[in-house]
Structure formats: structure tokens, C-alpha cells
């Protein structure tokens, strides 16, 4: 496959019929099939939509330049691995913002309660962001709901047991922080 | 305690499910394809061929110029064969066109020892003499008289 391939844009005819055009069409299908998945992996790691989009673009560019994208056996696993690696480079360290008083949900579905739930979610998202990367990444990748634990382990190049343990530790830390916040809320 | 634990688990699960939004911005695929197309299109105005050509020319010049300079200089070929043999018809002719000077070394037996040569050359030096009295006397030049002018 030549690198000087024309990628047909939607509504734009390919300049020539033949192998090159067929490859372009098939690469376009390959992108269509995986773009959102790659973007979500990148977003779970980088936590910034612009960085995630850049990482997704670079992922496909690297795969295209590699010239072997048609021979990839596990394309989702391969793409997830490349996207994760590129997104990790873009990940900026995040510090916890100012502490907000947290009210724990009582389970009622009133508008007031919905606002409390949203506040709770934002509070928890901040705590997840502040987790050490070795705990946050397995947790975030598993939370996507698109990857099995074994796939997360392959992406991170860790044994499955280590990934499971790290996810458990991350959840325990979050629970502990919630308990502390709940205790502090009662004192307030 | 167990209920509380479940409640906390539910809270964490809820937060994790919304941690990474499922929807990307519309047109993500098109922007990816556009970036790939832009990167894969051949660039005619690329400077790369020009740089390659310049580098190749420079390399050729570096290799050829020393040879060209060397070929115009006369070379001295030192021949260790006896001089007599060289004058015979069997000796390889030294071409004048090649600007080659042949230096014939005499065989070691016929050569004078180095110490004798050194003495010989020392005796041949001009030794400075003391200034003669005639050289220190001032020279008096008589005025020139030309007939018919005075």
C-alpha cells in the first residue's frame, strides 16, 4: 500500500477507481467503525475533549502510516492500546479544586435532589481525577463499559489480577473519602 | 452497615458511568479522515528532493576535488633498483606525461657512510674570516672631471 493514498471525503468522489480507492474506502470504514471507541478511551485517560480528539486523530494517523491496519487481528485492542499511549502523553496533572460541602443523596427524585446528585457526581469526578494514575486508569477504562477486564489488562500491559486489585483499591479510596465527607457533613 | 456500603457503591457506580461521556462531537470521523488525507497527500513543493540533490552534489564534490588536485601535481617515484639497471633497456620507462620524477638510489654498498658525508659537508662550509684592514679604511673618491664641461 502506498502512503500517497487519497481518502475520499463524504460526497467527494475518489479520483481513481482501483486498489487505492478501495483501500481508501475501507480505511474510511475502519475509522467510522472505531472513531468513537478510540475517542472515549482517549477521553477517559486525557480528561480533556480537545486532547482526546487530538489523540484519536493521531491514533488513526499512526495506524494508517503503519500500513498494516488491514492485518490487525484485534483492531479494538490494538487501537485502544495506541490511543491510551497517546492520551497518557497528553494527560495534565489535575489538582483538587476548592472543597465543596457535600450532601449525601437521600434517594428522593425531587428537583432539589437531582441538583444534589449532580453536585455529588461532580465531587466524585474530582476525586477520581485526583487518584494516582496507576489506580485511576484501570478504573476509568473499566468504567467505559466497552472493555472487559482482560482487555483493560492488555491495554495497560498488566496482569489481570493487578488490574482487578487496583480497581478495588481505587473504589475503596473513593468510599473512604465519601465516608469522611459524610462524617464531616454530620458534624457541620 | 451493609446497606450503607451498597449505597456508597451505587454512588461510585453512578459517578463512574458519567465519568467519560459516551458521545463525541459530531463530525469526529470526518476530521480524522481529513487529517489522514492531509498527511498522506504527496507534497509537490516539498524541500526534501532539493536537499537530497544538494547533499548528493556536495558529496560528489568532496570525493572528486581531492583527486582532481592530486592528478595535476608531479609525483616523485622512489625506485630502489640500481641506477645502472634503470638506464638499461629493460627498465620500465617513466613517462614524462605523468610528471613523474625518478629518483635513483644507489645500492647500500656503493653509498658513503653517513658520518663521512657529514664531515665532508662540514668542511665545505664557508667559514667567516676577520675583516681585513683594507676593508675598514674609508674610501676617498676623487671628483670627476670631464673635459669640456668646466
Boltz contact constraints between the chains, C-beta under 6 A:
constraints:
  - contact:
      token1: [A, 3]
      token2: [B, 40]
      max_distance: 6.0
  - contact:
      token1: [A, 4]
      token2: [B, 42]
      max_distance: 6.0
  - contact:
      token1: [A, 5]
      token2: [B, 40]
      max_distance: 6.0
  - contact:
      token1: [A, 7]
      token2: [B, 33]
      max_distance: 6.0
  - contact:
      token1: [A, 7]
      token2: [B, 36]
      max_distance: 6.0
  - contact:
      token1: [A, 7]
      token2: [B, 37]
      max_distance: 6.0
  - contact:
      token1: [A, 28]
      token2: [B, 33]
      max_distance: 6.0
  - contact:
      token1: [A, 31]
      token2: [B, 29]
      max_distance: 6.0
  - contact:
      token1: [A, 31]
      token2: [B, 32]
      max_distance: 6.0
  - contact:
      token1: [A, 31]
      token2: [B, 33]
      max_distance: 6.0
  - contact:
      token1: [A, 32]
      token2: [B, 29]
      max_distance: 6.0
  - contact:
      token1: [A, 35]
      token2: [B, 28]
      max_distance: 6.0
  - contact:
      token1: [A, 35]
      token2: [B, 29]
      max_distance: 6.0
  - contact:
      token1: [A, 35]
      token2: [B, 32]
      max_distance: 6.0
  - contact:
      token1: [A, 36]
      token2: [B, 24]
      max_distance: 6.0
  - contact:
      token1: [A, 39]
      token2: [B, 24]
      max_distance: 6.0
  - contact:
      token1: [A, 39]
      token2: [B, 28]
      max_distance: 6.0
  - contact:
      token1: [A, 40]
      token2: [B, 20]
      max_distance: 6.0
  - contact:
      token1: [A, 43]
      token2: [B, 20]
      max_distance: 6.0
  - contact:
      token1: [A, 44]
      token2: [B, 20]
      max_distance: 6.0
  - contact:
      token1: [A, 57]
      token2: [B, 32]
      max_distance: 6.0
  - contact:
      token1: [A, 57]
      token2: [B, 35]
      max_distance: 6.0
  - contact:
      token1: [A, 60]
      token2: [B, 32]
      max_distance: 6.0
  - contact:
      token1: [A, 60]
      token2: [B, 36]
      max_distance: 6.0
  - contact:
      token1: [A, 61]
      token2: [B, 36]
      max_distance: 6.0
  - contact:
      token1: [A, 61]
      token2: [B, 39]
      max_distance: 6.0
  - contact:
      token1: [A, 64]
      token2: [B, 36]
      max_distance: 6.0
  - contact:
      token1: [A, 121]
      token2: [B, 15]
      max_distance: 6.0
  - contact:
      token1: [A, 121]
      token2: [B, 18]
      max_distance: 6.0
  - contact:
      token1: [A, 124]
      token2: [B, 15]
      max_distance: 6.0
  - contact:
      token1: [A, 125]
      token2: [B, 19]
      max_distance: 6.0
  - contact:
      token1: [A, 128]
      token2: [B, 19]
      max_distance: 6.0
  - contact:
      token1: [A, 143]
      token2: [B, 16]
      max_distance: 6.0
  - contact:
      token1: [A, 143]
      token2: [B, 19]
      max_distance: 6.0
  - contact:
      token1: [A, 144]
      token2: [B, 20]
      max_distance: 6.0
  - contact:
      token1: [A, 171]
      token2: [B, 12]
      max_distance: 6.0
  - contact:
      token1: [A, 174]
      token2: [B, 12]
      max_distance: 6.0
  - contact:
      token1: [A, 175]
      token2: [B, 8]
      max_distance: 6.0
  - contact:
      token1: [A, 178]
      token2: [B, 8]
      max_distance: 6.0
